[in-house]
């Protein structure tokens, strides 16, 4: 009698496994796909702290996320460190691709574009700063928000934003906050008055929109985010800001004085190009 019960239990277990297999496969087929680029420049130390935890979070995220690190012309020692870091993680995380290396340094925007050009079949293109200022859990939370919308049409772009509000935490120095707000005001005046934070380091756009905006994207450095915003507005792709937790991580390559001057100049150039787009459309 016990043997019969054991056999029955085994058959019931096998039947349950078979019954669950099809829905699981169907769910896998329904997953939206994200091609996520992480641009970096002489940043192996911060990346080594951030990348493993990010990949852990993405393992059970509601999108199938391929991740590509693009090194923007770092010194040889840094390139070697990035290669070693990624190769050491690929066995555990098969959707982590071998890094791409730019020579010479061209800028954050150039690295992102190189990474997007390498994208395989995907529904979304995105980028995430390598510093870890936006934790992996926040990336996963944003992906859950996007997938909860279903197949909304038209699809919109999503920009993370350092909005200090109930339930969200933003930690940065007063000087960085003030300089950021001044720059944001300038971007609002020149490009889009509806944007609160154009520079927060996690963005996603519908892959179907990319061929429409790619010819417009000329900015290769830190003002790339601003031109991406302007280009999305130009082709009629809605942009939604999503408040995230953000933490200032030591080791930033941005100089508040030197790079701020460059970025203000770049925004003026983007505004001029924006007028040219309108003239020919």
C-alpha positions as a Python dict, from the first residue, in 0.01 Angstrom:
ca = {
    (1, 'X'): (0, 0, 0),
    (2, 'X'): (285, 235, 85),
    (3, 'X'): (454, 157, -250),
    (4, 'X'): (131, 245, -432),
    (5, 'X'): (104, 573, -241),
    (6, 'X'): (468, 656, -316),
    (7, 'X'): (412, 588, -685),
    (8, 'X'): (100, 800, -683),
    (9, 'X'): (280, 1084, -506),
    (10, 'X'): (560, 1070, -764),
    (11, 'X'): (313, 1082, -1052),
    (12, 'X'): (127, 1371, -894),
    (13, 'X'): (457, 1556, -846),
    (14, 'X'): (555, 1494, -1209),
    (15, 'X'): (212, 1608, -1326),
    (16, 'X'): (243, 1923, -1119),
    (17, 'X'): (586, 1997, -1266),
    (18, 'X'): (454, 1948, -1619),
    (19, 'X'): (153, 2168, -1545),
    (20, 'X'): (378, 2447, -1418),
    (21, 'X'): (626, 2423, -1705),
    (22, 'X'): (403, 2572, -1972),
    (23, 'X'): (297, 2882, -1778),
    (24, 'X'): (660, 2945, -1677),
    (25, 'X'): (770, 2919, -2040),
    (26, 'X'): (484, 3142, -2146),
    (27, 'X'): (584, 3399, -1885),
    (28, 'X'): (940, 3387, -2014),
    (29, 'X'): (820, 3450, -2367),
    (30, 'X'): (614, 3745, -2249),
    (31, 'X'): (902, 3915, -2067),
    (32, 'X'): (995, 4251, -2209),
    (33, 'X'): (1363, 4280, -2299),
    (34, 'X'): (1603, 4554, -2193),
    (35, 'X'): (1950, 4621, -2335),
    (36, 'X'): (2122, 4811, -2054),
    (37, 'X'): (2453, 4992, -2112),
    (38, 'X'): (2681, 5088, -1823),
    (39, 'X'): (2935, 5347, -1945),
    (40, 'X'): (3251, 5382, -1739),
    (41, 'X'): (3578, 5574, -1743),
    (42, 'X'): (3861, 5483, -1506),
    (43, 'X'): (3591, 5361, -1270),
    (44, 'X'): (3674, 4996, -1199),
    (45, 'X'): (3680, 5053, -821),
    (46, 'X'): (3323, 5180, -799),
    (47, 'X'): (3204, 4941, -1069),
    (48, 'X'): (3343, 4642, -879),
    (49, 'X'): (3137, 4745, -577),
    (50, 'X'): (2821, 4807, -777),
    (51, 'X'): (2805, 4555, -1063),
    (52, 'X'): (2766, 4230, -863),
    (53, 'X'): (2477, 4367, -656),
    (54, 'X'): (2311, 4511, -967),
    (55, 'X'): (2328, 4174, -1144),
    (56, 'X'): (2184, 3999, -839),
    (57, 'X'): (1884, 4233, -845),
    (58, 'X'): (1834, 4191, -1219),
    (59, 'X'): (1821, 3812, -1194),
    (60, 'X'): (1460, 3816, -1080),
    (61, 'X'): (1361, 4149, -1234),
    (62, 'X'): (1044, 4154, -1449),
    (63, 'X'): (1246, 4221, -1766),
    (64, 'X'): (1504, 4007, -1940),
    (65, 'X'): (1799, 4241, -1902),
    (66, 'X'): (2114, 4209, -2112),
    (67, 'X'): (2390, 4420, -1959),
    (68, 'X'): (2688, 4564, -2146),
    (69, 'X'): (2972, 4762, -1987),
    (70, 'X'): (3131, 5012, -2229),
    (71, 'X'): (3468, 5148, -2124),
    (72, 'X'): (3524, 5502, -2253),
    (73, 'X'): (3898, 5502, -2318),
    (74, 'X'): (4027, 5425, -1969),
    (75, 'X'): (4396, 5363, -1901),
    (76, 'X'): (4520, 5008, -1961),
    (77, 'X'): (4522, 4916, -1592),
    (78, 'X'): (4156, 5015, -1561),
    (79, 'X'): (4061, 4827, -1879),
    (80, 'X'): (4225, 4514, -1747),
    (81, 'X'): (4041, 4549, -1417),
    (82, 'X'): (3705, 4587, -1596),
    (83, 'X'): (3777, 4283, -1816),
    (84, 'X'): (3869, 4073, -1513),
    (85, 'X'): (3562, 4189, -1321),
    (86, 'X'): (3319, 4110, -1604),
    (87, 'X'): (3474, 3775, -1698),
    (88, 'X'): (3460, 3670, -1334),
    (89, 'X'): (3086, 3737, -1322),
    (90, 'X'): (2980, 3597, -1659),
    (91, 'X'): (2964, 3237, -1540),
    (92, 'X'): (2700, 3326, -1284),
    (93, 'X'): (2524, 3588, -1494),
    (94, 'X'): (2491, 3472, -1858),
    (95, 'X'): (2317, 3794, -1971),
    (96, 'X'): (2630, 3994, -1886),
    (97, 'X'): (2815, 4058, -2211),
    (98, 'X'): (3188, 4102, -2262),
    (99, 'X'): (3278, 4471, -2231),
    (100, 'X'): (3339, 4704, -2521),
    (101, 'X'): (3638, 4939, -2517),
    (102, 'X'): (3653, 5282, -2680),
    (103, 'X'): (3987, 5429, -2785),
    (104, 'X'): (4046, 5714, -2725),
    (105, 'X'): (3814, 5865, -2464),
    (106, 'X'): (3515, 6024, -2640),
    (107, 'X'): (3267, 6084, -2360),
    (108, 'X'): (2973, 5929, -2181),
    (109, 'X'): (2734, 5990, -2469),
    (110, 'X'): (2965, 5823, -2719),
    (111, 'X'): (2997, 5518, -2494),
    (112, 'X'): (2619, 5489, -2460),
    (113, 'X'): (2565, 5516, -2834),
    (114, 'X'): (2832, 5254, -2901),
    (115, 'X'): (2659, 5024, -2656),
    (116, 'X'): (2315, 5083, -2805),
    (117, 'X'): (2447, 5018, -3155),
    (118, 'X'): (2559, 4674, -3033),
    (119, 'X'): (2210, 4588, -2903),
    (120, 'X'): (2055, 4259, -2993),
    (121, 'X'): (1679, 4212, -3033),
    (122, 'X'): (1520, 4415, -2755),
    (123, 'X'): (1215, 4615, -2653),
    (124, 'X'): (1401, 4881, -2454),
    (125, 'X'): (1736, 5056, -2462),
    (126, 'X'): (1874, 5200, -2142),
    (127, 'X'): (2182, 5323, -1965),
    (128, 'X'): (2288, 5334, -1603),
    (129, 'X'): (2578, 5523, -1448),
    (130, 'X'): (2859, 5302, -1319),
    (131, 'X'): (2900, 5480, -985),
    (132, 'X'): (2621, 5292, -805),
    (133, 'X'): (2447, 5613, -699),
    (134, 'X'): (2121, 5443, -801),
    (135, 'X'): (2114, 5105, -623),
    (136, 'X'): (2022, 4789, -809),
    (137, 'X'): (1704, 4756, -605),
    (138, 'X'): (1589, 5091, -744),
    (139, 'X'): (1658, 4978, -1100),
    (140, 'X'): (1444, 4670, -1038),
    (141, 'X'): (1167, 4881, -884),
    (142, 'X'): (1156, 5103, -1194),
    (143, 'X'): (1140, 4795, -1417),
    (144, 'X'): (845, 4669, -1214),
    (145, 'X'): (673, 5005, -1258),
    (146, 'X'): (723, 4997, -1634),
    (147, 'X'): (606, 4638, -1677),
    (148, 'X'): (298, 4710, -1466),
    (149, 'X'): (184, 4948, -1739),
    (150, 'X'): (150, 4657, -1982),
    (151, 'X'): (161, 4726, -2354),
    (152, 'X'): (59, 5091, -2331),
    (153, 'X'): (62, 5286, -2655),
    (154, 'X'): (238, 5502, -2735),
    (155, 'X'): (529, 5376, -2530),
    (156, 'X'): (709, 5645, -2337),
    (157, 'X'): (1066, 5696, -2221),
    (158, 'X'): (1148, 5681, -1851),
    (159, 'X'): (1404, 5908, -1683),
    (160, 'X'): (1508, 5854, -1322),
    (161, 'X'): (1491, 6170, -1115),
    (162, 'X'): (1633, 6292, -784),
    (163, 'X'): (1307, 6428, -651),
    (164, 'X'): (1305, 6451, -271),
    (165, 'X'): (961, 6324, -182),
    (166, 'X'): (790, 6101, 72),
    (167, 'X'): (921, 5747, 42),
    (168, 'X'): (1234, 5841, -156),
    (169, 'X'): (1582, 5922, -28),
    (170, 'X'): (1831, 6156, -195),
    (171, 'X'): (2171, 6211, -34),
    (172, 'X'): (2408, 6462, -193),
    (173, 'X'): (2614, 6757, -84),
    (174, 'X'): (2462, 7104, -72),
    (175, 'X'): (2701, 7229, -341),
    (176, 'X'): (2608, 6945, -575),
    (177, 'X'): (2238, 7001, -509),
    (178, 'X'): (2260, 7375, -577),
    (179, 'X'): (2469, 7337, -893),
    (180, 'X'): (2231, 7068, -1013),
    (181, 'X'): (1926, 7289, -961),
    (182, 'X'): (2091, 7580, -1144),
    (183, 'X'): (2170, 7354, -1438),
    (184, 'X'): (1820, 7205, -1431),
    (185, 'X'): (1669, 7554, -1445),
    (186, 'X'): (1885, 7636, -1746),
    (187, 'X'): (1778, 7312, -1919),
    (188, 'X'): (1417, 7399, -1844),
    (189, 'X'): (1459, 7742, -2003),
    (190, 'X'): (1645, 7620, -2311),
    (191, 'X'): (1508, 7270, -2378),
    (192, 'X'): (1206, 7152, -2178),
    (193, 'X'): (1034, 7345, -1898),
    (194, 'X'): (861, 7028, -1781),
    (195, 'X'): (1177, 6839, -1683),
    (196, 'X'): (1292, 6842, -1320),
    (197, 'X'): (1618, 6645, -1344),
    (198, 'X'): (1771, 6572, -1683),
    (199, 'X'): (2099, 6433, -1544),
    (200, 'X'): (2001, 6150, -1310),
    (201, 'X'): (2186, 5842, -1431),
    (202, 'X'): (1925, 5581, -1529),
    (203, 'X'): (1720, 5618, -1846),
    (204, 'X'): (1517, 5389, -2070),
    (205, 'X'): (1374, 5453, -2414),
    (206, 'X'): (1158, 5234, -2638),
    (207, 'X'): (1386, 5056, -2884),
    (208, 'X'): (1143, 5137, -3166),
    (209, 'X'): (1208, 5509, -3112),
    (210, 'X'): (1587, 5485, -3138),
    (211, 'X'): (1612, 5483, -3522),
    (212, 'X'): (1406, 5804, -3526),
    (213, 'X'): (1629, 5993, -3283),
    (214, 'X'): (1970, 5847, -3370),
    (215, 'X'): (2040, 6097, -3654),
    (216, 'X'): (1972, 6383, -3410),
    (217, 'X'): (2215, 6276, -3139),
    (218, 'X'): (2546, 6459, -3178),
    (219, 'X'): (2643, 6529, -2817),
    (220, 'X'): (2908, 6283, -2696),
    (221, 'X'): (2980, 6393, -2341),
    (222, 'X'): (2789, 6468, -2021),
    (223, 'X'): (2519, 6677, -2190),
    (224, 'X'): (2408, 6367, -2384),
    (225, 'X'): (2113, 6331, -2147),
    (226, 'X'): (1989, 6677, -2246),
    (227, 'X'): (2009, 6609, -2619),
    (228, 'X'): (1837, 6273, -2567),
    (229, 'X'): (1552, 6459, -2396),
    (230, 'X'): (1532, 6716, -2677),
    (231, 'X'): (1534, 6444, -2945),
    (232, 'X'): (1260, 6244, -2774),
    (233, 'X'): (1047, 6558, -2748),
    (234, 'X'): (1110, 6632, -3116),
    (235, 'X'): (983, 6293, -3237),
    (236, 'X'): (684, 6300, -3003),
    (237, 'X'): (792, 6034, -2755),
    (238, 'X'): (654, 6115, -2407),
    (239, 'X'): (907, 6128, -2122),
    (240, 'X'): (808, 6032, -1768),
    (241, 'X'): (1030, 6106, -1470),
    (242, 'X'): (1045, 5842, -1197),
    (243, 'X'): (1170, 5943, -852),
    (244, 'X'): (1446, 5713, -724),
    (245, 'X'): (1668, 5675, -422),
    (246, 'X'): (2005, 5831, -503),
    (247, 'X'): (2328, 5842, -302),
    (248, 'X'): (2635, 6053, -379),
    (249, 'X'): (2924, 5807, -420),
    (250, 'X'): (3281, 5940, -379),
    (251, 'X'): (3503, 5926, -686),
    (252, 'X'): (3305, 6133, -937),
    (253, 'X'): (3491, 6235, -1254),
    (254, 'X'): (3275, 6549, -1292),
    (255, 'X'): (3437, 6881, -1206),
    (256, 'X'): (3172, 7122, -1080),
    (257, 'X'): (3359, 7420, -1226),
    (258, 'X'): (3519, 7298, -1549),
    (259, 'X'): (3247, 7053, -1656),
    (260, 'X'): (2963, 7289, -1562),
    (261, 'X'): (3098, 7552, -1804),
    (262, 'X'): (3125, 7289, -2078),
    (263, 'X'): (2775, 7159, -2013),
    (264, 'X'): (2614, 7505, -2020),
    (265, 'X'): (2787, 7565, -2354),
    (266, 'X'): (2671, 7225, -2480),
    (267, 'X'): (2310, 7297, -2383),
    (268, 'X'): (2317, 7621, -2584),
    (269, 'X'): (2441, 7423, -2885),
    (270, 'X'): (2167, 7164, -2836),
    (271, 'X'): (1907, 7440, -2823),
    (272, 'X'): (2041, 7573, -3155),
    (273, 'X'): (2020, 7226, -3311),
    (274, 'X'): (1669, 7191, -3176),
    (275, 'X'): (1569, 7500, -3373),
    (276, 'X'): (1728, 7349, -3685),
    (277, 'X'): (1530, 7026, -3638),
    (278, 'X'): (1210, 7229, -3631),
    (279, 'X'): (1307, 7423, -3943),
    (280, 'X'): (1353, 7109, -4154),
    (281, 'X'): (1066, 6900, -4014),
}
